[in-house]
Amino acid sequence: MKKNLMFIIPTLCGGGAEKTVANLSNYFIEDFNIDIVTFKETEMKYSYSGNLTILSKKKNSNVIKKVIFTIRSIFQLRKLKKEKKIDYAISFVTPADALNVFSKVKGCKTIISIRNTDSILMKNKLLKFVTLVSCKKCDHIVSISRQVKDDLINNFGISKNKITTIYNPALKIEFGESPMDISLFQSDFIAINIGRLVEQKGQWHLIRAFSEVVKVNSNAKLLILGEGPLRNYLQELIDHYQMKENVILVGFVNNPYDYLKKSDCFVFSSLYEGLGNSLLEALTCEMPIISSDCISGPREILAPHTNYKEKVKDRIDWAEYGVLVPTCNGKMMNYQEPLTQQELLLSQAILELMEHREKLKHYKNCSIKRREDFKIENIKMEWIDLLKNI
């Protein structure tokens, strides 16, 4: 007889956590009765399996309404867990983790999934406190990477025996086809970056580094897929370096895989991560990868047989499955400031792959090999083994 599994997440539209829930629901439906609970309705949803319950179809615009929504949602979730006789409730993202923990019912195992290095990401002390309480009160924690597990142990005081690391699967999932401007791909070398235009993703460092690439090849292009509050700053930087034809802020696209397939290499410039889901998307599309060696994820993905705690500082690491470069300093640079050593190393890595096609082909083959380790079938079995043994 199938057991009853509930996923709890704010929405089914957005980033890596939402994709993971959609993926797992599609593959778990053979083994479990699936219920998904979200906080709000969205126009677009990743393709999912199971029953969907939306706690609210109204936007909570002020603090009082958010508090009321939270309290009401705890009781709604508790009622749902009892009515549907849920055996396992798995939550993704901090607000969902809190609701999951405070709606605990007898006979239902409560699992929370920590998706980022929260000691770095969370500037808000209240959110850190909520994370700490959720970690203490839940039955088990799934960390997205080994370094996230270390973060929970060292900075939140969580027992290592309460945490299991399970990576996200490398699997295509999108909203549908995206209209494409074919002229974007009229170049003999195209680098691509995917991520929200926010500080964490460090794209201004990538743009500055690419100014050196353009000096060598005036036809080279960099496509940046994503939207966010730093768009104007990034566009000003592009204009300053006179790279309007070379660096294109494409915006959000429904299906990034079409763009990845037509590009030559993927460049990841994040300052910190939980795992780096766009790295997995690049693996899926057989792309050569250049990545910052940031906390956490890239080294675990691209150099799994090295010590993930040690980061490259002053050189390029031509690693087993991709190229690792030092993480940039994260400083929002003035246009006149000279490139940093880290930015210069990033530009050198791009130039090396651009000028030596045998290396480009080598790392393409490396991606094809490495993506096998992130197959959904493997990730699914890790989750099932965990649930059986909690």
N, C-alpha and C positions, 0 to 999 in steps of 0.2 A: 504493500500500500504506500502510495506517495506521501511524503511529508509536505507540510505547508511552509512556504518560504516567502517572507515579505522583504522587499527593498524599500528603503525610505530615502528620498532625495528631494531637494527643493524643486527642481524641474527636470524634464527629460530633453532639454535643449541647452547646448552650451559647450562645455569643455570635456576634459578627460574623464572626470567622475561620471558624467552623464552618459558618455559613450560606453564606459565600462558596465554600468547598470544595464543599458540596452543590450549590449553583447551577451552579458551573463544571463539575462532573462531569456534571450533567444536560444541559448544552448542548455539552460537548466530546465526548460519546459518539459523535456523528456523525463526528467528525474523528480521534479517537484511540482506541486501546485503553486503557481506564482501569483503574488499580489504586489503591485507597485503603488506606493503612496507618494504623491508630490504635494508641494505647498500651494502651487498656483497653476493656472491654465496658461499654456503658451501656444502660439499659432503653429510653430514647427516642433516636431518631436522626432527624435531618433526612433527608428523602427524597433519595436519592443514586442515581447510576448507576455501574456497574462492579463489579469484584471487591473485596471488603473482606477485609483481613487484620488480625487483632487480635494484637498482640505478646504481650499478657498478659491473662489473665482474673482475675488475683489483684491485690488491692490491696497496694502496697508501703508498709508501715507504718513502716519505720525507715530510717535512712541507709544501713546496710550493704546492705539489700535493694534500695534504690534504685540504689546503685552497681552492684550485680550485674546488675540489670535493664538499666541503661544499657549496660554492656559487652556483655551478651548481645544486646541490641537492635541494637547496631552491626553485629555479625556476622550477625544475622538479616536486617537490611536489606540488607547487602552481598550476601548470598546471593540474596535476592529480586530485587535489581536485576540480577544476573547471569542468574538463571534465566529471568526474564521479559524480558530484553534491553531494559531500560528506556532510553529515549532522553532523557527529561526527568524529573527528580525535583524537585517543588516542595513546599516545606515552609512551614507556617504556625505561628507561636508559637515562642518561644525554645528550649524543650527539643527540639522537632521539628527546628528549624534545626540545632542541634548534632548530632543524630543523622544528619541528612541529609549534613552536611559530612564527618563522620568516617566515613561509610559510602560515600564516593565510590568509583566504579568507572570504569574506562576506557570511553569511548564514551557516558557518561551525563552530560548537563549538569545541574549542581546549582544550583537557583534557590531563594533564600529570600525570604519575604515579611515585611517589617517593618510591623507593624500599629499602632505607637504611637510617641510621642515618648519614646524609651527613656531619654534623658538625664534626663528629668523623672520618668518612671514608676519607673525602677529605682533603688531605694535600696541594693540589695545589690551590692557591688563584684564579687562572683563572677559574678553574672548579667550585669553590664556587660561583664566580661571575656569571657564566653561569647559574648555578642552581637558583640563586637569580632572575636573569632577566627572566628566564623561568617561575618561580613561579609568578612573578609580572604580566607578559604579558598574561598568559594563562587565559582561562575562568574558569577552575576549576582544583583542585588537588585531586588525590586519594592517600592516604597514606596507606602503607602496614600494619601498626600497629598504635595503639593509641600513643605509645611513639615516633614513627616517626612523627606523627602529632604534638606532643609537641615540638619536635626538630625544626620543621619548624616554629612554632609560636615563640618559645623562642630565637632561634639563627638566624632565617632569617627574622623575623618580619612579617610573613604572617598572615593575619586575619584568625581566626578559622572558620569563616563562609565560607571561600573559600576552606576548606579541608573536605573531607569525608574519613573515614577509611573503607576500604574493604579488608578483608583477602584473601589470596590465597586459592584456593580450594585444598582439599586433594583428589587427584585423580591419579591413575597410568597412567604414560605416559613414554614410553621408545623407544629406537631405535630398539629393537628386543632382541632375546635371547643372553645371554653371555655365552661363554664356562666357565665351572667351574671345579676347581680342588677339587674333592670330599675329598681329604685328609685334606683340610683346615678345614673340619667340624668334624674331628675325635677328639672330645673333649667333656667333660661333661659340659662345660660352655664356651659360645662364646659371647663376647661383640663386637659390631660393631660401626664404626664411618664412616660417609660419608661427604666429603668436599674437596675442593682444598687444596693442601699442601702449605698453605700460612699463614702468621702471624695471620691474623684475626681468623683463625679456632683453634689456640692454641693447636694443636695436640701433641706438645712436652710435655705439662703439663699432658696430658692423658697418654702418654707413661711412664713418670716418675711415675705417680700414679699407673699404672698397674704393676710396678715392685714390689709393696707391695702385690698386688693380687697374683702374681706368687709365692711369698714366702709362701702363705697359700695353694695355689693349683697350683702345677707345671705343671698341664695339661691345665690350663685355657688359652684361646686364645683371642687376640684382632685383629680384621680385620679392616684395614683403607682403604677405597675406595676413590680414587682420585689421581690426579697428580698435580705437582706444583714445584716451585723453592726450597722448603725446603726439598725435598726428601732426598738428601744426608745427611743433618743435622739430620733428623729423623732416618735414617738408622744407622748413627754413634751412636746415642743415644741408639737405640735398641741393637747394638753390645756391647756398653759399659755395659749395664745391662745384657748381655748374654741372650737375649730373642729372638734369631733368630727363635726358634720354637714356640714362644708364640705370638709375635707381627708381623703381616704380612702386608707389604705395597702392597696391591693388585693391585693398579693402577686404571686407569679409566675403568669402565665397562659400557657397553651399557644399561644393565638392572639391576639396583641395587636391585630390589625387590626379585629376586631369593636368593640373599645373605641375605637380611633382614629376609626372611621367615625361613631360616635355622639357624638363630642366636637367642640367648636367650634374649639379651637386647641391646638397642640402647643408646650410650653415646655421648653426644653433649658437646664439650669443647670450643665453640667459646668465644672470648673476647668481641665481639659486633656483632650485626646483625641488619637486618631490621625486619625480622620476624623469619626466620629459616626454610627454605623450607624442609630441610631433616627431621625436626621434624614432619612435615605433612606427609612425606613419611613413617616415622616410625608408625604414627597413622594408616595410610592406611593398613599397614601390621600387625596391632594388636600387636605392640611391647611395652613391658615395657620400659619407657624412664627415663634416668638420664640426666639432663641438667644443664649447668652453668646458673645461674640466671642473665644473661648479659642483657645489653641494646642492642636491644629491641626484644620482641617477646616471649621468652620462658615462662615467667610468665603469659603473656596474654593467651598463649595456655594451659599451664598445671595448672595454678591456677587463672582462670578467675574471681573468686569472691573475690580476694584480691586486694590490691592497687598495680598496676603494677609499680608504681614509687619507691616503697620500695623494696630493694634487700636484700636477706639473706647474712650475712657477716661472721658469725663464727660458723655456725651449718648446719646440713642437714635439709632441709624442706621437709617432707613427704607430699607433696601437694595433691590436689584433684585428678589430672589426671596424675601425674608423680612426679619424685624426683628432687628437685632443690638444687644445691650446690653453694657455693660462686664462683664467677668468679675469675680465677687465675690472677696473677699480670701482665702477658704478657711479663715478662722478659725472654729473651733467655738464658736459664740456662746453666752454665758449668756442666760437667758431675759429678764433685766431690761435688757439692753443695747439702746439705741435702734438702729433700722434704719440701716444704712450708706447712703452715697450710691448705691452700686451696687444695693443691694436696693430702694431707693426708685425708681430708674430702671426696674428690672425690673417693679415694681408698676405704674408709670405706663404702660409698654408694654402690659401686660395690660389695664389699664383702658381704654386708647385703643382697642384692638380690641373690647373688650366694649361700649363705648359708641358706637362708630362702625361700624355693620355694613357700610358701603360699603368701609371699609378691610379688614375681615375678608373680604369677598367678593373684593376686589382681590388679597389675598395667597393666597387659595385658587386663583385663576386663575394666579397666579405659580407655585405648586407644580405645577399641571397642566402648565405649559409647561416648567419646569425638569426634571421627572422624565424627559423625553424624552432628555436628555443622558446619563442613567444607565441606559438600556435595556440589558438583558443582551446583546443582539445587538452593540451597540457595544463593550461591555467585552470580550466574547469575541474580537472581531476585534483588539483591542489586544493581548490575550494571545497570540493566534496569530501576529501580526506580530512580537512580541518573540521567541517561540520560534524562528521561522524565521531570525531575524537574529542570534541569540547566536553 
